[in-house]
């Protein structure tokens, strides 16, 4: 274990090349703010947020489709709380529910099973949003649905994987010199998924946990490996190079790679996960989601997600756009960059 005092001294006194380190994971963004990490860094080390909040990168066409389904007779949309307030191209699920659409909030995808069994005449549509960490849970749900022969449940998928979007960021010249790799995601995928990107672009990745100490150690490792195409694991208690093979196998049984639209980033090949052909009867129209229309054209979420601007540089931030009146997805979720910067007072 690295000596924390020496880590802090190194980071505070660093006087090498300027470094932009992107935290891909939304939970990292929140943990960085909670632990006051920006105040411990040299002015030459800059932390920037990336597209690591699943709610934030869900396109408006997905929200619009959920709203349409929730308003159909005999249908109920089931979702987690964060997604209810995400703006589509015109309104949110919350506002649609206020007009009579049927929307139910749950804490686990498995909660939809007793709902479906209780009301066999209703089609229940789960808003399946997430990255590699949550996709195995939807695979477990599919396993349960098929084994119990429950036929009145559908999934509208906005499932995504991280390496393709990191590839897009690097290929498009995003101002990034290193990445804090997402600890939760790497628990499932393994950190080997990032090795080809590190080697191709000559950029270091550091897999980090969520404690203040763990983040500082990972940032130190990234800074010391500046310019090197390496992936270092600073979260070995839960992350391995290969990841969780059982979860990967279960996911691959029900889902396959596909193009996916990311809010503010457009279509990214191979970055999505959709139901395989034998299970398409459980799909609620995921393959038609090819557009992303921003409700407020002044919103700069797309630039925030790619590290080109900080949340406070958006003219709407904290004024028109607040957690109560979000103009973009980054202000909705507790893992969203704009939400964290506003509510936690992060100013880097």
Secondary structure, 3 states (H helix, E strand, C coil): CCCHHHHHHHHHHCCCCCEEEEECCHHHHHHHHHCCHHHHCCCCEEEEECCCCCCCCECHHHHHHHHHHHCCCCEEEEECHHHHCCCCCCCCHHHHHHCCCCEEECCCCCHHHHHHHHCCCCEEEEEEEECHHHHHHHHHHHHHHHHHCCCCEEEEEEEECHHHHHHHHHHCCCCCCEEEEEHHHHHHHCHHHHHHHHHHHCCEEEEECCCHHHHHHHHHHHHHCCCCCCEEECCCCCCCCCCCHHHHHHHHHHEEEEEEEECCCEEEEEEEEEECHHHHHHECCHHHCCCCCCCCCCCCHHHHHCCCCCHHHCCCECCCECCCCCCCHHHCCCCCHHHHHHHCCCCC
